[in-house]
Every structure is written in C-alpha cells, then in structure tokens.
Amino acid sequence: MIEATVQLLATALALGSAYALTALGFVLIINAVGAVNFAHGDLVMAGGFVAVALSLLLPEGLPVPGLILLPAVLLTMAVGGAALAAVAYAPLRRSPPVSVFISTIAVGLILQHAISLGAGPQPRVGPSLVGDGLVDLLGAALSYQQLATIAVAAVLCLAVHTLLNRTRFGRQLRAAAQDPEMARACGIDLRITIGATFALAGALAGGAGLLLSNQYFVTPTDGAMFMLKAYVATVIGGWGRIWGAAVAALCIAVFEVLVAAAVSYLVAEMLLYLGVLALLMLRPQGLFGEAEGRRA
Amino acid sequence: MRLAVHRRGLAYVMLFLTAGAVLLGAGDAYAMRVATLVGTYAIAAIGFQLVFGRLGLLALSQGALFAIGAYALALSSVHWGWPPVLGLVLSVVVPALAGALVAVPIARLESHYVALATLGLAQLVLLAVTNLEVTGGANGLYGIPPLTVFGFDLSDSWRMLAVVWVAVAMALCVFAWATGAGRAGRLATLRDAPHAALALGLDPISNRLLAFTVAGALAGLAGGFQALGLGVVSPAVARFDVMITLLAIAVVGGRGSVWGAVTAAAILVPLPEVFRGLEQAYLLAYGVMLLAAVVALPTGIDGLVRRVLPDAPAPTPTPAAPKSRKISVLRVERVAKRFGGVQALDGAGFDARAGEVTGIIGANGSGKTTLLNIVTGLETADAGVVRLDAIPLLNHSPRARAGLGLARGFQHPEIPGGIDVLATVSVAATLGAGMAALERVGLAGRARVPATSLGPAERRRLDIARALAAGPTILLLDEPASGLGAGERADLAVLLCALAKSGMAVVVVEHGMDFLLPIADRLVCLDAGRVLAAGPTDAVCRDPAVIAAYLGTESAS
C-alpha cells in the first residue's frame, strides 16, 4: 500500500513539475501582453522534438544525455519563443487581445503540422535525463528519470524566481507586465521585455517538453492537451498569478494520476473539464482570486 | 438605403450563382460533393460570425455544436429509425438548446474565460462521443439513410448541393434577422464598448443568448448535412480541426462578414482535397492563411471587396427630439467603496438638481470617477444611498437606471468598430433621436462615416451624443473637456449650459477649472474619498480647505 502510494506520488510530482513549468511560461505571457498564447502547448511539444532530434546527434552511451542537452533545448526554444513574439504578437500589439489568441492558434497549427510532416505523426522517445536506474524509497522503486525530472524542474523554477525577484531585468519584466504605460514612462523598452518574456516562456516550455519526452514520449498532436492543462491551471491558480498557476498545475497532475489510478484517465480528464466549467460558473476569479491591478 | 448597402451582397450572389452555373454545367459529381461541403461549412461559419464576429467572443464550442448536430441526426436515424428529415430538425434544435445552455453560464465572463469554457466543453463532447457506447465509440455510427422528402430522393449529388445551398441562403436570412432592427449597432457596442453598453442599458445576457442559440442552430444544421453527405458519423467531426476550419473561414472572410465567410469557405474547404495524400497538410495551410489574414488583412476578404465596392452613403433621417421626462434632484449620500487595501470612497455624496450644472472636482485618486461608476451602476457601493427623487437606485441594474433617465459619458470613450456614427449614437434610441443628439453636439455632418474614423475630440462629442440620444434627465460626464481645443471647449460649455437650462441635471467631473467654474452652478470638492466642501461655486472656490488641498492660491481668484 505505502509503496504504491509513494510510487504514485512520485509519478504525479514528476508529471506535475513539467506541467508547472508549462503553466509558468503561459502565465508570464498572459501578464506581459494580456493575451492567451494558444501555441504554448505546441512549444512544449516542439521542445520534446528538439530534444529527440538533438539526442540523435549525441554519441551512444553517454551517462546523462538529457542533462547535457537541457541547455541546448532551453536556448533553442527561447529563440523559438522570441520568434513567436515577433511573428504572432508584435504586429498585433495594437489590436484587441483576441487577435493574438487567433495568431497563436495559427502558429500552434503551423508548428504541429510542420513537425508532423517533417518527423511523422508517430510518438518519439526523448533522451533520459540521467540514464536508467531505480532508487528504493520506502519499498517503492522510483526511477532516476522521475527524480531527475522533479529536480530539474525545481532548479528551473528557482532560477525563474531569482530572475524575476533578484535581478534588475526581472524587476523590469514585472513592472512592464503590471503597468506597461508607467514602465514605458520609466524608460523600459516594452519590445525588449515582451520579447524576453516570450523567450523565457519558450525556454520553460522547451524544458517541460524535454522532461516529458522520455517517459511519456512526444507526438505532434500533444500540444493542445498541454495548453489546456496550463490554461486550466491559470484559472484555478487565479488569473495572472504565476506561482498560483504553477502550484495549480502540480495539483492537476496529482489529481490526474490519482484518479487515473483509481478509476481511469478518461474519468480524470472529464472531471477536470467539468470542474473547470463549474469553477468558471461559480467563481470566475479562480480559487485564490485574480492578481491585483486588473480591474476593468 | 437597403439597395445601396446590398450592392456588395448582390455582387457576392452573382459570384456564387456564376460558380454554381459553371459547376452544374460541368456536371462533375466529385466537384459537386466538394461544393456541398463548402455550403455545409458556410452554414456553420455564418453562425460563428454572429458570436465571434459580431459579439467578439472566441467561442471555441462551434465545432462541438457541429458535432452534436451530426450525432443527433445519426442517432435518430440509425438507432431510432427516424426519417432523416426529422433528424435534421433534431440537429437544429438540440445544438440550439446546447448553444443557449452554453451562453447562460458564460454570459458574464470575460473573453479569455469564454475561450477556456467553450474549449473545455468541446473537449468534453469529444471525450463523450469517442467513449460512449450509444455513439458507437471510436467507430462512430454507420448506415445513415439518404435524405428523402415524401419519398422523393434528395441524396444524389446535385440535389444535395441544391438543398445545402438553399440552406445557406436561409442561414444568411437568419443572420440578417439576428443583426437587423438596430441589433448590429447593439452587438458592436457590446463587443467594443462594454462599459458604454452597460451605462446605456444594453443587455449583454439576452444578446449573448440570442447569438449563441442561432449559432448553435446553424452549426447543428451544418453537422446534420455533414452526416447525411457522408452516411457516417465518427468522432472526427468532434475534433478540433472542424473548429479550426470555421475559425479560419471567419477570419479569412473578414470578422463579422457573412458574405466574406461564404467566399472564404469556397476557398478554404476544398484545400484538403488539393492536399490529398498529404494527410493533414491542409491544416498547415490553414495555419499559414489564418496567421497571414490576422496580421496582414484584419478585415479579411470582405474588407478587400469593400474597398472596391464601398457602401453608398445612406440618407440621414430627420432629427426627432426624444421624449422628455421631469425629475427634480439626484441625491447621493454617504457612499463608501473599498478596493483591496484602498478606501476609494469614504462617505462621499452630492446633490444634482435639475436645471443646474454640478461640478465635481478633486485631485487624481480622490474618488470622482468611482463615484460616477457607483451612481450609474458600473460598480457596486459598499454602503450609501443614491436616490432619484424618491426612487432608491442602488439595487437597480445599470439597465434599469438608464431607463430611469441616467446617462453617462466616459473619460476614454469606447467607440465600436464596423458601424457609422449615427448607428453608434442610436443604439439605445431611435435614429431620429440619434440624429437630434448629433446636431446638438455638432456632429450631424458626420452621421454616416464610420465611428472609428473620428478624431479624439470628435469621439468625445460622439460619446456625449450617445448619452444624450436616449433623452436622459441626468447626464454624468467624466472629464469631457480634456484634450479639447479652446474653441471646442467653448462649444461644449455652451452645450452643457443649454442642456441644464432645458431641465436636465448635468454632473461634470473635471480638472480644467477655466472650463468648469464659469458653467457650474454648484461644486463638490472631493479629497481622499470624502467631501471637502460643497455648495454654490463661488463659496466653494473661496473655501480655504479647498484652496489648500486642490485649487492652490492662483486659481482661487
């Protein structure tokens, strides 16, 4: 019993840490430009494929292939995120947010089908982070991959937290997100902060993609699912609250894994969407309230 | 007026009829099936233009309603043995009801929540039809009988084509009805000017309900045709691809334009056939076209056509004075309002008497705008009393307050796109009253230009005219003179005095003392959410506390 519980919790935490990274980037973009990035899930998926592609270039038998590739994946997807800003946001910054919703839906579509055409529609396996192996904890056998996933996600979250709170650049990002007009008046270049936010979000999505690609494989059609989870997490965590969304994403994974183990994954999915509909109806400001400063 | 507006519609109809004639002349059964599919998607897209284009809601449930329509027909004919004609009725009714059900809970939600709620619903529908036994699971439902009416077989390719395109024409009529009788202006105002819409007494809920119901009916009818055309319904109809196709049609065609949507359907729907063998490469093409359209051609195909065939200017109606009512005083007492940690209003109030201009002054953040918002019902008060003569207002909806004669102008006027100046001011009044209001603010000559083409000063006058058109007894304005030139300020001052003289109570929040002091009969000075001084203008101007806190010594003279 206790082994099974520990096993499930480890699975849930590993999955949840990847979801949390996804949700973190999703909310950063919402705060920076006031629009939903519908391509965010496809960035996660693309990160998985970048990891798969790069792993083919590595020599066989390296001990920690995923960890070696992590910086390259983060960098590639940061560039991808910045490119997304240039293509789907910059030309529309004076249009209503719904235009950005649509342009990102378009980019997501392009990413999904371009990758599907190039790499084929079948699932691919990404590199493992630190090789294969098991650790015994309270009788449960936890894989290196699970533990490394949790550790990498925790380090990335800490890095984001440090960037946002301890650096001048991070304060500029937050200031620009909170009050763009005032930030501009203080000499902050919004094009740079917004581009950087998209790059950061892209890197986080790419990291999540790498983390998920080994255990869960990666398929070109996966994007929509990742995006939906991040979207739901954003609503549960309170619109605009970055750490609220990250924690909510973690909880969604725990919920999913537990319900899937007890009943089925299908039931878990249905309950999640029914739950979010109920939440939107009864408490649209989220369980913990929306971030302050976005009164109409 | 109708004929001039319909010049473009006529051009589109000629285009479609020509294409239809060529198609029938060629007599190619395959081409006819594709053209039937174009018509099918056009019907669903026309419905989507109502919620997405006209109401501005990214309702990602339209594809799911399409699927519900397809399954309603399949279930009724395969499982219950209904004739497909009756099945088609079901595929209109069930999604219409589903659309209405969707509209109720999301009627008050903001755009980003609407997108998620409708996306969640779509996901639930997909999961349900893929996994339920009654819908045939992943295999779907087979053996849908052909469409017959009184034993007359309509299922061969050209008859089906005719049936579907007659339905397209009907869908266009339904859309014209749903946006007719001034509703186009109301929908545009609800979409682009939500605060003004609320203050004008427009009802977002009933409008959303109508739009979603019609959109659901049309999506379902299209789904029914899809099921009849294929003879099979599988979970593929519930996949997001259908929604993407509808969204691409709406955006490429031009948001809110049904003619553009039908044209875009004729371009986009055949694409999968062009890319056959390349699986879903057509969706890559949709993605590219969607991105290109939203970035480079935001008005879509219809915007291009408009450039070639612009609307002929419609005649302007004769001005007609709105019916007038009489009140004596608006009394606002001890109003309190807290935002998080900020006490924005702390027992503030004022009296506004008919026939007088009441000025509200005070530093930034002293609570002036919040007070106006509470009086008009855009925000709720934590405590206090607002009375119009004997009628307590605070438990009335903004709509009811507008009906009692309250009208409001905004510091940053929200201007709806896609409608002209006259339609903008007439959303809550007759065209004649709108015209009269435009004359009062000096915009009569601009009645038939697009509202969004006005400059900042004209937009402000448009906002005031919009408030005046309904014939209010109380007019509340938020910094109406800011950003105006000297001449425009003088005109505005004359207008406000005339309105007061005609028996209206005019309330003006303003920073420009040179503008306000000559016209205000009474002043209320707010400071940190409290009334610092109130009374006749001269007395308040001489009040030492007001001079110290706000006016400064120079402007006291």
Interface residues (C-beta under 8 A of the other chain):
Chain A: I30 A35 V36 V87 A88 P91 L92 S95 P96 P97 V98 S99 F101 I102 S103 I105 A106 V107 G108 L109 I110 Q112 H113 A114 S116 L117 P121 A224 L228 Y231 V232 V235 W239 L266 E269 M270 Y273 L274 V276 L277 L280 M281 P284 E292 R295 A296
Chain B: G56 L58 P105 I106 R108 L109 E110 S111 H112 Y113 A115 L116 A117 L119 G120 L121 Q123 L124 L127 N131 P194 H195 F240 I244 L247 V251 L278 E279 Q280 A281 L283 L284 Y286 G287 V288 L290 L291 V294 V295 A296 P298 F339 G340
